[in-house]
């Protein structure tokens, strides 16, 4: 669990708690995914998810005397929230009760699972809000598009097409749920000289599908498949400069149409060996918060800016 700041659509910073839930492994075996490390082989037992949420929020309040649970909660379960083997449907009521009446709830899900279970979860949110005599939390669903490059998307083994993704986004819109999209920085199967082009196209496609927030995630090795692709020249792991360039491009491409966030997971390790690494990482964090491109960091040793 982490608590961090994130700008809302109006630019105001909000406290957001991300609760990393442990449950059954995702049935999709995407080439680039390493989240299997944080899952179980067996189905998630009934009661496990609400218990994890309750414990995480209790830790927040205990760690900050008199603090209330953040009004924005991300429930990330290293898979799909609406996979009933990962998050049992019978737990929906207990889950929303454990949330303690937030203003917004963000879950992640494969586009193929947008349907009746989403409806039942939204109904559970509304029912609990009525009991608590408060406004129904806004639901936001984060979905991994990864890239709008159709050939690369197929090779990722995500079992997803652009049409399927767009249809899922339309279903969210009809239900009044917001959309957050995950895109990859340096995805495999796309030549280096086309990476920026396809990132920009992926952002435009995501916004056209209704995305109000887009997280760009540097690809990582560690699952074996990515190392194999790297050895065959199908993948190049992104350096800090790739993350910097991608965030600047993404912010400029999106403009005021959507918020852009660079996933900072493990970014310090990427920058650890660089003399100006800490300053460059700090710049990226500020760009996430301010949603604008900041002046480049000039290396004290070379006097040349780094991007």
N, C-alpha and C positions, 0 to 999 in steps of 0.2 A: 504494500500500500504506500502511495505517495500523495502528498498534498502540494499543489503548485498553483501558480497564477496562470490564468488564461484570459485574454481579452474577449469580451462578448461582442456581439454584432455592433453595439453602440460604442465600442472602444473601451468601455470601463473594465478594469481588471476584476476578475472574480476568482475566489478560491475554488479549486476543483480537486476532489479526492478521487484518485484512481485506485480501485480495489481489484487486485489480481486474484481471481478465483481459481481454485484447483478443482478440476473435474475430468470427465472422460476426454480422451484425445479426439481431436477433430477428425472426421471421416475423410476429409479431403487431404490428400498427401501432396501439397503444393511443393514444387521443386525447391523454392527458396526458403521454406518455413523451417524454423528451429524451435517452435513453441511446444513440440512434443516433450521437451524437457520438463515442462511445468504441468503435465497432465497425468491421468491415471489410465490404466488399461481397462479396468472394469467401468461399468456405468456409474455415474455419480449417484451415491445413495440419497434417498429422500432426507431432507433436512440439512444436508451438508452445506448447500449454498446459502440459505438464510443464516445459518450459524456463523459462517465465515464473514458475512456482511455485518452481522450484529457485533462480532468480536472486533472487526476492523474499525467500525464507527465508535465503539466503546474506547478503543485505544486512542483515537483522535481526541475524544472529549477528556479522557484521563490525562493525556499528555499535555493538554492545554487547559489549565484550571478555569472552569466556567465556560469553556468553549463549547459551541454547538457544532453539530455535524455540518460540513460545507453544504451549500445549497445546490451545488452541481456535483453529481456522482457519476463516475464512469465504472461500469461493471464489465471488466474484461476477463474472459475466461479461457483464453488461448484456444478458442474454437468458435463455435457459433452459439449465441445465446438461445436461439430458438431450435436448437438440436435437442430433442427431448431426452436423449441419452446423456447429454452433458448438463442440462438444466431441466430437471423433471417438471413437467407441467403442474403437477400437484403441489409444487412449492411456490407457485406464483403469488398466492395470497400472503404466505409467510415472508416471501422476499420483499414485497412492497411494504409490508408492515415493518420490517426491519430497517427500511430505508429512512425512516423518520422524517417523512414529508419534505423531500427536497423540491426545488423549483424545476429542476431538469434532471433526467436520467438518460445516460448514454450507454448503449449496449452495442456489441459488435456481432455481425452475423453474415453468413454467406448469402448472396442474393437469392439462391435457389430456395431458401427457407422463409422468405417473406410471404406470409399468408395467415392462415387461421390462428396459429399460436401467437403471432404478433397481436392479433385482435384480442385474444384472451388475456394477454399480458396488459394491454392498454385498458381493458375492462377492469382488471384487477387494480390498476393504478387509480382509475376513476372511483371504484367502489371504496377503496381505502381513504381516498381524499374526502369522500362524502362522510365517512365515519369520523374523520379527523376535523371535519368542518373547515377545510382549506381548499385551495385551488388544486386541480389535478396537475401533477407534474408534466412538463413537456417531455415527450419521448424523442430522443435522437438516436438514429441507427447508423452505426459506422460500418461501411462495407468496403472490402478490398477490391478495387478495380485493378490495381497494380500497374497496368499500362493499357493505353488504348491501341497499342500496336497489335493488330489481330493475330499475326503469326506468333509473336512472342507470348501473347496471352494464352494461346492454345498450347504452346510448348511448356508452359508453367504447370500444366496438369491441374489447373484449377477447375476444369470442367465448366468454364464460363465463356460466354460470348458477349460482345457489346450489346446485342439485342436483348439477351437475357438480363444483363445489368440494367439497361434502360427500362425494361418492363418492371423490374423490381423497384426501381426509383419511382416509377409512376404509381405503383401500389402504395409506396410510402406516402406520396403526395396525396393520394385519395383518402388515406387514413389520417392525415394531418400530422404525420411524423416528420421530423427534420432529417436531413441526410448529411453525413460526414463521410468522406472518401479517403481511403488509404492508397497512396501511389508510391512506387519504388523509385529510389535514386540508384541509377546504374543497374537496371534489371538485366538479366542474362538474355542472350539471343538478339540483342540490338547492338549494332556496331557503335563504337565509341563516337564516331563523327555524327551519328543520328540521335544520340541520347538527349541532347537539349531540345531538338525538334519534337521528339515524341513526348517528352515531359510537358512541353507547352501544349501539344495537342491533347494530351491526357487531362490537363487542367481545364482546357476549354470544353472537352467532352463532359467532364465531371460537373462543371458549372451548368452546362446545358441540361444535364439530368437533374439539376436542382440542388447541388451541393452548396451548403453555406459555410462549410469548413473542410479543409483538405490537409491531411497530414502526409508529408513526404518522408519516406523511411529509407535510409541508406541500407542497401542489401548487405548481408553478413555471411561469412563462411561459418562452418561449425557443424553442419548436418551431413557432411560427406558428399552430397550431390553437388553442392556449389564448388567444392574443391575439385571435383571431377570436371565440371564445366570450365573451371578456370584453367585446368591443365590442357584442355582441348581448345582453348582460346575462345570459348563461347561466353565468357564472363570475366570482367575485370573488377576486382573489389574497389569500392570508391575510397579515395583519399579525402582528407579534410577539405582540400581545395574543391573537390567535386561536390561535397555537401554545401560549401559556401556558394559556389556558382549556381547550384540547383535552387537554393533558397532565394537568391536574388532573382533568378529567372522566374520562379514561381510567383513571387510577390508582384513582380512587374507584369506578368501575364494576367494574373487574377485581378489586379487593380482593386477597385472597391467592390467587386462582385462576390468575393468569398474571402474568408480568413485562411491564412496559410501558416502551417506549423511544421517546422523541421523536427523530426523525432530525435531527441538528444541522447537516446539510450547508447551508452558505451562511447559517446563522442569524446570524452576525456582521454580514453585509452588511445583513440585514433590520433589525438593531438599531443600525446605525452612526450614524444621524442622531438617535438618541434620547439625551438627556442621561443617562438611567439605563440605557441599553441594555446596557452591559457587565455591570452587576450583575444584570440580569434574565436575561441569557444564562448567567451563572455559576449562578444559581438553577436554571435548567432542567437544566444539567449535573449538579448535585447531586441533583436529583430523579430523574434517570435512574439514578444510582448508588445512591441510598438507597431508591428505590421508595416514596416517601412525598411527600405534599404539604407543601411548606415554606412558611413565612410569606411573604407577598407583599412585594415590594420597594417601599419608599416613596420617591417622587421627592423629591430634595432641594429642588427648586424649588416643587413644588405641595403637598408634604406629604400627598399622596394616594397610596394603594397602587395599583400597576399589576398587572393580571392578564391 
